């Protein structure tokens, strides 16, 4: 696989500014979202990953939902409501 050419300093500076601007527009993160079993896994994985912790958590939640399928549910009256 060919090496990726290095960016010139000006292009890299502009890219970093754009990343910082985009991140500044994101809402504040509520740390309570890591107060779950999956959140504790994220905290254990965080030091070894370059991924954003919120994205790791979202991936783990999606994988858990796929694994569990539509089996887990709640009942309200006679209606069956799958858990999200």
Jmol script that loads the backbone (N, CA, C; Angstrom):
load data "model"
ATOM      1  N   UNK A   1       0.852  -1.164   0.000  1.00  0.00           N
ATOM      2  CA  UNK A   1       0.000   0.000   0.000  1.00  0.00           C
ATOM      3  C   UNK A   1       0.903   1.233   0.000  1.00  0.00           C
ATOM      4  N   UNK A   2       0.662   2.182  -0.890  1.00  0.00           N
ATOM      5  CA  UNK A   2       1.530   3.369  -0.954  1.00  0.00           C
ATOM      6  C   UNK A   2       1.361   4.239   0.285  1.00  0.00           C
ATOM      7  N   UNK A   3       2.459   4.891   0.651  1.00  0.00           N
ATOM      8  CA  UNK A   3       2.446   5.793   1.806  1.00  0.00           C
ATOM      9  C   UNK A   3       1.587   7.020   1.495  1.00  0.00           C
ATOM     10  N   UNK A   4       0.907   7.512   2.501  1.00  0.00           N
ATOM     11  CA  UNK A   4       0.103   8.722   2.354  1.00  0.00           C
ATOM     12  C   UNK A   4       1.050   9.914   2.423  1.00  0.00           C
ATOM     13  N   UNK A   5       0.986  10.799   1.438  1.00  0.00           N
ATOM     14  CA  UNK A   5       1.896  11.944   1.468  1.00  0.00           C
ATOM     15  C   UNK A   5       1.587  12.863   2.651  1.00  0.00           C
ATOM     16  N   UNK A   6       2.631  13.439   3.221  1.00  0.00           N
ATOM     17  CA  UNK A   6       2.458  14.358   4.353  1.00  0.00           C
ATOM     18  C   UNK A   6       1.801  15.649   3.871  1.00  0.00           C
ATOM     19  N   UNK A   7       0.962  16.214   4.723  1.00  0.00           N
ATOM     20  CA  UNK A   7       0.322  17.485   4.394  1.00  0.00           C
ATOM     21  C   UNK A   7       1.307  18.616   4.656  1.00  0.00           C
ATOM     22  N   UNK A   8       1.194  19.649   3.867  1.00  0.00           N
ATOM     23  CA  UNK A   8       2.025  20.810   4.147  1.00  0.00           C
ATOM     24  C   UNK A   8       1.523  21.445   5.443  1.00  0.00           C
ATOM     25  N   UNK A   9       2.370  22.165   6.170  1.00  0.00           N
ATOM     26  CA  UNK A   9       1.986  22.721   7.476  1.00  0.00           C
ATOM     27  C   UNK A   9       0.742  23.596   7.439  1.00  0.00           C
ATOM     28  N   UNK A  10       0.551  24.373   6.394  1.00  0.00           N
ATOM     29  CA  UNK A  10      -0.619  25.253   6.311  1.00  0.00           C
ATOM     30  C   UNK A  10      -1.908  24.445   6.168  1.00  0.00           C
ATOM     31  N   UNK A  11      -1.873  23.428   5.336  1.00  0.00           N
ATOM     32  CA  UNK A  11      -3.055  22.573   5.161  1.00  0.00           C
ATOM     33  C   UNK A  11      -3.385  21.854   6.458  1.00  0.00           C
ATOM     34  N   UNK A  12      -2.365  21.358   7.146  1.00  0.00           N
ATOM     35  CA  UNK A  12      -2.589  20.670   8.415  1.00  0.00           C
ATOM     36  C   UNK A  12      -3.155  21.634   9.461  1.00  0.00           C
ATOM     37  N   UNK A  13      -2.643  22.859   9.505  1.00  0.00           N
ATOM     38  CA  UNK A  13      -3.153  23.852  10.452  1.00  0.00           C
ATOM     39  C   UNK A  13      -4.625  24.143  10.193  1.00  0.00           C
ATOM     40  N   UNK A  14      -4.981  24.330   8.917  1.00  0.00           N
ATOM     41  CA  UNK A  14      -6.381  24.598   8.567  1.00  0.00           C
ATOM     42  C   UNK A  14      -7.275  23.410   8.913  1.00  0.00           C
ATOM     43  N   UNK A  15      -6.777  22.203   8.688  1.00  0.00           N
ATOM     44  CA  UNK A  15      -7.561  21.007   9.009  1.00  0.00           C
ATOM     45  C   UNK A  15      -7.805  20.922  10.514  1.00  0.00           C
ATOM     46  N   UNK A  16      -6.785  21.193  11.320  1.00  0.00           N
ATOM     47  CA  UNK A  16      -6.944  21.151  12.774  1.00  0.00           C
ATOM     48  C   UNK A  16      -7.907  22.227  13.263  1.00  0.00           C
ATOM     49  N   UNK A  17      -7.867  23.407  12.646  1.00  0.00           N
ATOM     50  CA  UNK A  17      -8.814  24.465  13.003  1.00  0.00           C
ATOM     51  C   UNK A  17     -10.244  24.049  12.671  1.00  0.00           C
ATOM     52  N   UNK A  18     -10.422  23.406  11.522  1.00  0.00           N
ATOM     53  CA  UNK A  18     -11.759  22.957  11.115  1.00  0.00           C
ATOM     54  C   UNK A  18     -12.276  21.878  12.070  1.00  0.00           C
ATOM     55  N   UNK A  19     -11.418  20.972  12.482  1.00  0.00           N
ATOM     56  CA  UNK A  19     -11.808  19.937  13.444  1.00  0.00           C
ATOM     57  C   UNK A  19     -12.212  20.584  14.769  1.00  0.00           C
ATOM     58  N   UNK A  20     -11.418  21.540  15.238  1.00  0.00           N
ATOM     59  CA  UNK A  20     -11.739  22.226  16.496  1.00  0.00           C
ATOM     60  C   UNK A  20     -13.058  22.977  16.388  1.00  0.00           C
ATOM     61  N   UNK A  21     -13.312  23.615  15.242  1.00  0.00           N
ATOM     62  CA  UNK A  21     -14.568  24.336  15.045  1.00  0.00           C
ATOM     63  C   UNK A  21     -15.747  23.374  15.069  1.00  0.00           C
ATOM     64  N   UNK A  22     -15.617  22.249  14.377  1.00  0.00           N
ATOM     65  CA  UNK A  22     -16.701  21.265  14.339  1.00  0.00           C
ATOM     66  C   UNK A  22     -16.971  20.707  15.733  1.00  0.00           C
ATOM     67  N   UNK A  23     -15.923  20.427  16.488  1.00  0.00           N
ATOM     68  CA  UNK A  23     -16.106  19.897  17.842  1.00  0.00           C
ATOM     69  C   UNK A  23     -16.750  20.926  18.766  1.00  0.00           C
ATOM     70  N   UNK A  24     -16.471  22.196  18.546  1.00  0.00           N
ATOM     71  CA  UNK A  24     -17.047  23.234  19.412  1.00  0.00           C
ATOM     72  C   UNK A  24     -18.558  23.353  19.221  1.00  0.00           C
ATOM     73  N   UNK A  25     -19.075  22.894  18.097  1.00  0.00           N
ATOM     74  CA  UNK A  25     -20.501  22.968  17.819  1.00  0.00           C
ATOM     75  C   UNK A  25     -21.275  21.785  18.394  1.00  0.00           C
ATOM     76  N   UNK A  26     -20.568  20.777  18.889  1.00  0.00           N
ATOM     77  CA  UNK A  26     -21.247  19.619  19.477  1.00  0.00           C
ATOM     78  C   UNK A  26     -21.799  19.977  20.852  1.00  0.00           C
ATOM     79  N   UNK A  27     -22.914  19.346  21.243  1.00  0.00           N
ATOM     80  CA  UNK A  27     -23.434  19.615  22.587  1.00  0.00           C
ATOM     81  C   UNK A  27     -22.488  19.051  23.645  1.00  0.00           C
ATOM     82  N   UNK A  28     -22.585  19.600  24.857  1.00  0.00           N
ATOM     83  CA  UNK A  28     -21.770  19.071  25.950  1.00  0.00           C
ATOM     84  C   UNK A  28     -22.168  17.638  26.227  1.00  0.00           C
ATOM     85  N   UNK A  29     -21.188  16.847  26.580  1.00  0.00           N
ATOM     86  CA  UNK A  29     -21.414  15.435  26.859  1.00  0.00           C
ATOM     87  C   UNK A  29     -21.751  15.257  28.338  1.00  0.00           C
ATOM     88  N   UNK A  30     -22.821  14.541  28.622  1.00  0.00           N
ATOM     89  CA  UNK A  30     -23.199  14.234  29.996  1.00  0.00           C
ATOM     90  C   UNK A  30     -22.458  12.959  30.399  1.00  0.00           C
ATOM     91  N   UNK A  31     -21.575  13.055  31.357  1.00  0.00           N
ATOM     92  CA  UNK A  31     -20.768  11.911  31.773  1.00  0.00           C
ATOM     93  C   UNK A  31     -21.608  10.787  32.374  1.00  0.00           C
ATOM     94  N   UNK A  32     -22.875  11.070  32.701  1.00  0.00           N
ATOM     95  CA  UNK A  32     -23.749  10.029  33.239  1.00  0.00           C
ATOM     96  C   UNK A  32     -23.960   8.903  32.237  1.00  0.00           C
ATOM     97  N   UNK A  33     -23.755   9.181  30.956  1.00  0.00           N
ATOM     98  CA  UNK A  33     -23.963   8.131  29.958  1.00  0.00           C
ATOM     99  C   UNK A  33     -22.967   6.993  30.106  1.00  0.00           C
ATOM    100  N   UNK A  34     -21.874   7.240  30.840  1.00  0.00           N
ATOM    101  CA  UNK A  34     -20.891   6.187  31.066  1.00  0.00           C
ATOM    102  C   UNK A  34     -21.137   5.462  32.388  1.00  0.00           C
ATOM    103  N   UNK A  35     -22.232   5.761  33.063  1.00  0.00           N
ATOM    104  CA  UNK A  35     -22.543   5.146  34.347  1.00  0.00           C
ATOM    105  C   UNK A  35     -23.288   3.834  34.203  1.00  0.00           C
ATOM    106  N   UNK A  36     -22.994   3.077  33.184  1.00  0.00           N
ATOM    107  CA  UNK A  36     -23.637   1.794  32.923  1.00  0.00           C
ATOM    108  C   UNK A  36     -22.571   0.732  32.755  1.00  0.00           C
ATOM    109  N   UNK A  37     -22.997  -0.511  32.626  1.00  0.00           N
ATOM    110  CA  UNK A  37     -22.027  -1.585  32.385  1.00  0.00           C
ATOM    111  C   UNK A  37     -21.250  -1.318  31.104  1.00  0.00           C
ATOM    112  N   UNK A  38     -21.957  -0.956  30.023  1.00  0.00           N
ATOM    113  CA  UNK A  38     -21.264  -0.671  28.763  1.00  0.00           C
ATOM    114  C   UNK A  38     -20.347   0.536  28.910  1.00  0.00           C
ATOM    115  N   UNK A  39     -20.765   1.524  29.708  1.00  0.00           N
ATOM    116  CA  UNK A  39     -19.913   2.687  29.960  1.00  0.00           C
ATOM    117  C   UNK A  39     -18.626   2.297  30.658  1.00  0.00           C
ATOM    118  N   UNK A  40     -18.710   1.334  31.581  1.00  0.00           N
ATOM    119  CA  UNK A  40     -17.492   0.882  32.261  1.00  0.00           C
ATOM    120  C   UNK A  40     -16.559   0.169  31.280  1.00  0.00           C
ATOM    121  N   UNK A  41     -17.138  -0.533  30.303  1.00  0.00           N
ATOM    122  CA  UNK A  41     -16.295  -1.144  29.269  1.00  0.00           C
ATOM    123  C   UNK A  41     -15.606  -0.077  28.434  1.00  0.00           C
ATOM    124  N   UNK A  42     -16.346   0.978  28.116  1.00  0.00           N
ATOM    125  CA  UNK A  42     -15.762   2.081  27.343  1.00  0.00           C
ATOM    126  C   UNK A  42     -14.577   2.663  28.096  1.00  0.00           C
ATOM    127  N   UNK A  43     -14.741   2.894  29.382  1.00  0.00           N
ATOM    128  CA  UNK A  43     -13.655   3.478  30.187  1.00  0.00           C
ATOM    129  C   UNK A  43     -12.431   2.560  30.220  1.00  0.00           C
ATOM    130  N   UNK A  44     -12.655   1.242  30.172  1.00  0.00           N
ATOM    131  CA  UNK A  44     -11.527   0.311  30.139  1.00  0.00           C
ATOM    132  C   UNK A  44     -10.855   0.295  28.771  1.00  0.00           C
ATOM    133  N   UNK A  45     -11.635   0.489  27.704  1.00  0.00           N
ATOM    134  CA  UNK A  45     -11.087   0.483  26.348  1.00  0.00           C
ATOM    135  C   UNK A  45     -10.447   1.816  25.958  1.00  0.00           C
ATOM    136  N   UNK A  46     -10.909   2.873  26.571  1.00  0.00           N
ATOM    137  CA  UNK A  46     -10.520   4.233  26.173  1.00  0.00           C
ATOM    138  C   UNK A  46      -9.009   4.448  26.067  1.00  0.00           C
ATOM    139  N   UNK A  47      -8.197   3.986  27.017  1.00  0.00           N
ATOM    140  CA  UNK A  47      -6.760   4.258  26.910  1.00  0.00           C
ATOM    141  C   UNK A  47      -6.082   3.589  25.714  1.00  0.00           C
ATOM    142  N   UNK A  48      -6.708   2.571  25.150  1.00  0.00           N
ATOM    143  CA  UNK A  48      -6.070   1.840  24.055  1.00  0.00           C
ATOM    144  C   UNK A  48      -6.693   2.153  22.699  1.00  0.00           C
ATOM    145  N   UNK A  49      -7.571   3.155  22.643  1.00  0.00           N
ATOM    146  CA  UNK A  49      -8.267   3.470  21.404  1.00  0.00           C
ATOM    147  C   UNK A  49      -8.142   4.950  21.062  1.00  0.00           C
ATOM    148  N   UNK A  50      -8.114   5.228  19.778  1.00  0.00           N
ATOM    149  CA  UNK A  50      -8.130   6.620  19.324  1.00  0.00           C
ATOM    150  C   UNK A  50      -9.558   7.098  19.090  1.00  0.00           C
ATOM    151  N   UNK A  51     -10.519   6.190  19.191  1.00  0.00           N
ATOM    152  CA  UNK A  51     -11.917   6.540  18.922  1.00  0.00           C
ATOM    153  C   UNK A  51     -12.495   7.387  20.048  1.00  0.00           C
ATOM    154  N   UNK A  52     -13.471   8.203  19.701  1.00  0.00           N
ATOM    155  CA  UNK A  52     -14.178   9.012  20.684  1.00  0.00           C
ATOM    156  C   UNK A  52     -14.964   8.080  21.606  1.00  0.00           C
ATOM    157  N   UNK A  53     -14.901   8.279  22.927  1.00  0.00           N
ATOM    158  CA  UNK A  53     -15.610   7.403  23.860  1.00  0.00           C
ATOM    159  C   UNK A  53     -17.113   7.307  23.588  1.00  0.00           C
ATOM    160  N   UNK A  54     -17.751   8.402  23.179  1.00  0.00           N
ATOM    161  CA  UNK A  54     -19.186   8.352  22.877  1.00  0.00           C
ATOM    162  C   UNK A  54     -19.448   7.434  21.685  1.00  0.00           C
ATOM    163  N   UNK A  55     -18.549   7.424  20.717  1.00  0.00           N
ATOM    164  CA  UNK A  55     -18.718   6.546  19.562  1.00  0.00           C
ATOM    165  C   UNK A  55     -18.502   5.087  19.931  1.00  0.00           C
ATOM    166  N   UNK A  56     -17.551   4.832  20.830  1.00  0.00           N
ATOM    167  CA  UNK A  56     -17.357   3.457  21.305  1.00  0.00           C
ATOM    168  C   UNK A  56     -18.626   2.986  21.996  1.00  0.00           C
ATOM    169  N   UNK A  57     -19.191   3.845  22.857  1.00  0.00           N
ATOM    170  CA  UNK A  57     -20.414   3.485  23.566  1.00  0.00           C
ATOM    171  C   UNK A  57     -21.557   3.225  22.590  1.00  0.00           C
ATOM    172  N   UNK A  58     -21.712   4.074  21.595  1.00  0.00           N
ATOM    173  CA  UNK A  58     -22.781   3.882  20.600  1.00  0.00           C
ATOM    174  C   UNK A  58     -22.599   2.563  19.857  1.00  0.00           C
ATOM    175  N   UNK A  59     -21.370   2.226  19.516  1.00  0.00           N
ATOM    176  CA  UNK A  59     -21.107   0.959  18.830  1.00  0.00           C
ATOM    177  C   UNK A  59     -21.441  -0.231  19.720  1.00  0.00           C
ATOM    178  N   UNK A  60     -21.058  -0.147  20.996  1.00  0.00           N
ATOM    179  CA  UNK A  60     -21.372  -1.231  21.927  1.00  0.00           C
ATOM    180  C   UNK A  60     -22.884  -1.377  22.126  1.00  0.00           C
ATOM    181  N   UNK A  61     -23.590  -0.248  22.188  1.00  0.00           N
ATOM    182  CA  UNK A  61     -25.043  -0.303  22.342  1.00  0.00           C
ATOM    183  C   UNK A  61     -25.696  -0.937  21.116  1.00  0.00           C
ATOM    184  N   UNK A  62     -25.230  -0.571  19.934  1.00  0.00           N
ATOM    185  CA  UNK A  62     -25.790  -1.149  18.710  1.00  0.00           C
ATOM    186  C   UNK A  62     -25.505  -2.644  18.647  1.00  0.00           C
ATOM    187  N   UNK A  63     -24.285  -3.040  18.980  1.00  0.00           N
ATOM    188  CA  UNK A  63     -23.937  -4.461  18.962  1.00  0.00           C
ATOM    189  C   UNK A  63     -24.763  -5.242  19.980  1.00  0.00           C
ATOM    190  N   UNK A  64     -24.998  -4.652  21.149  1.00  0.00           N
ATOM    191  CA  UNK A  64     -25.825  -5.307  22.166  1.00  0.00           C
ATOM    192  C   UNK A  64     -27.245  -5.492  21.661  1.00  0.00           C
ATOM    193  N   UNK A  65     -27.781  -4.480  21.014  1.00  0.00           N
ATOM    194  CA  UNK A  65     -29.133  -4.586  20.457  1.00  0.00           C
ATOM    195  C   UNK A  65     -29.233  -5.665  19.402  1.00  0.00           C
ATOM    196  N   UNK A  66     -28.217  -5.770  18.558  1.00  0.00           N
ATOM    197  CA  UNK A  66     -28.215  -6.816  17.530  1.00  0.00           C
ATOM    198  C   UNK A  66     -28.139  -8.192  18.200  1.00  0.00           C
ATOM    199  N   UNK A  67     -27.287  -8.310  19.200  1.00  0.00           N
ATOM    200  CA  UNK A  67     -27.117  -9.586  19.897  1.00  0.00           C
ATOM    201  C   UNK A  67     -28.406 -10.005  20.615  1.00  0.00           C
ATOM    202  N   UNK A  68     -29.043  -9.079  21.297  1.00  0.00           N
ATOM    203  CA  UNK A  68     -30.250  -9.404  22.061  1.00  0.00           C
ATOM    204  C   UNK A  68     -31.462  -9.636  21.168  1.00  0.00           C
ATOM    205  N   UNK A  69     -31.488  -8.984  20.021  1.00  0.00           N
ATOM    206  CA  UNK A  69     -32.618  -9.151  19.117  1.00  0.00           C
ATOM    207  C   UNK A  69     -33.874  -8.511  19.678  1.00  0.00           C
ATOM    208  N   UNK A  70     -35.018  -9.005  19.240  1.00  0.00           N
ATOM    209  CA  UNK A  70     -36.270  -8.404  19.680  1.00  0.00           C
ATOM    210  C   UNK A  70     -36.886  -9.158  20.860  1.00  0.00           C
ATOM    211  N   UNK A  71     -36.108 -10.027  21.519  1.00  0.00           N
ATOM    212  CA  UNK A  71     -36.618 -10.788  22.657  1.00  0.00           C
ATOM    213  C   UNK A  71     -36.958  -9.938  23.869  1.00  0.00           C
ATOM    214  N   UNK A  72     -36.053  -9.093  24.361  1.00  0.00           N
ATOM    215  CA  UNK A  72     -36.361  -8.290  25.548  1.00  0.00           C
ATOM    216  C   UNK A  72     -37.498  -7.309  25.267  1.00  0.00           C
ATOM    217  N   UNK A  73     -38.469  -7.266  26.162  1.00  0.00           N
ATOM    218  CA  UNK A  73     -39.617  -6.384  25.946  1.00  0.00           C
ATOM    219  C   UNK A  73     -40.284  -6.060  27.278  1.00  0.00           C
ATOM    220  N   UNK A  74     -41.192  -5.104  27.229  1.00  0.00           N
ATOM    221  CA  UNK A  74     -42.035  -4.750  28.377  1.00  0.00           C
ATOM    222  C   UNK A  74     -43.476  -4.908  27.934  1.00  0.00           C
ATOM    223  N   UNK A  75     -44.350  -5.144  28.890  1.00  0.00           N
ATOM    224  CA  UNK A  75     -45.772  -5.233  28.582  1.00  0.00           C
ATOM    225  C   UNK A  75     -46.488  -4.038  29.170  1.00  0.00           C
ATOM    226  N   UNK A  76     -47.377  -3.468  28.386  1.00  0.00           N
ATOM    227  CA  UNK A  76     -48.268  -2.407  28.839  1.00  0.00           C
ATOM    228  C   UNK A  76     -49.664  -2.877  28.468  1.00  0.00           C
ATOM    229  N   UNK A  77     -50.368  -3.373  29.468  1.00  0.00           N
ATOM    230  CA  UNK A  77     -51.662  -3.994  29.172  1.00  0.00           C
ATOM    231  C   UNK A  77     -51.422  -5.277  28.427  1.00  0.00           C
ATOM    232  N   UNK A  78     -52.069  -5.426  27.291  1.00  0.00           N
ATOM    233  CA  UNK A  78     -51.863  -6.613  26.454  1.00  0.00           C
ATOM    234  C   UNK A  78     -50.831  -6.378  25.357  1.00  0.00           C
ATOM    235  N   UNK A  79     -50.275  -5.197  25.310  1.00  0.00           N
ATOM    236  CA  UNK A  79     -49.338  -4.860  24.247  1.00  0.00           C
ATOM    237  C   UNK A  79     -47.905  -5.193  24.636  1.00  0.00           C
ATOM    238  N   UNK A  80     -47.167  -5.738  23.694  1.00  0.00           N
ATOM    239  CA  UNK A  80     -45.761  -6.069  23.875  1.00  0.00           C
ATOM    240  C   UNK A  80     -44.940  -4.941  23.254  1.00  0.00           C
ATOM    241  N   UNK A  81     -44.042  -4.319  24.032  1.00  0.00           N
ATOM    242  CA  UNK A  81     -43.207  -3.213  23.567  1.00  0.00           C
ATOM    243  C   UNK A  81     -41.749  -3.630  23.647  1.00  0.00           C
ATOM    244  N   UNK A  82     -41.086  -3.827  22.472  1.00  0.00           N
ATOM    245  CA  UNK A  82     -39.662  -4.204  22.505  1.00  0.00           C
ATOM    246  C   UNK A  82     -38.848  -3.086  23.168  1.00  0.00           C
ATOM    247  N   UNK A  83     -37.833  -3.492  23.894  1.00  0.00           N
ATOM    248  CA  UNK A  83     -36.939  -2.501  24.489  1.00  0.00           C
ATOM    249  C   UNK A  83     -36.014  -1.975  23.406  1.00  0.00           C
ATOM    250  N   UNK A  84     -35.781  -0.667  23.383  1.00  0.00           N
ATOM    251  CA  UNK A  84     -34.904  -0.091  22.347  1.00  0.00           C
ATOM    252  C   UNK A  84     -33.466  -0.500  22.558  1.00  0.00           C
TER     253      UNK A  84
END
end "model"
wireframe off; spacefill off
backbone 0.3
color backbone group
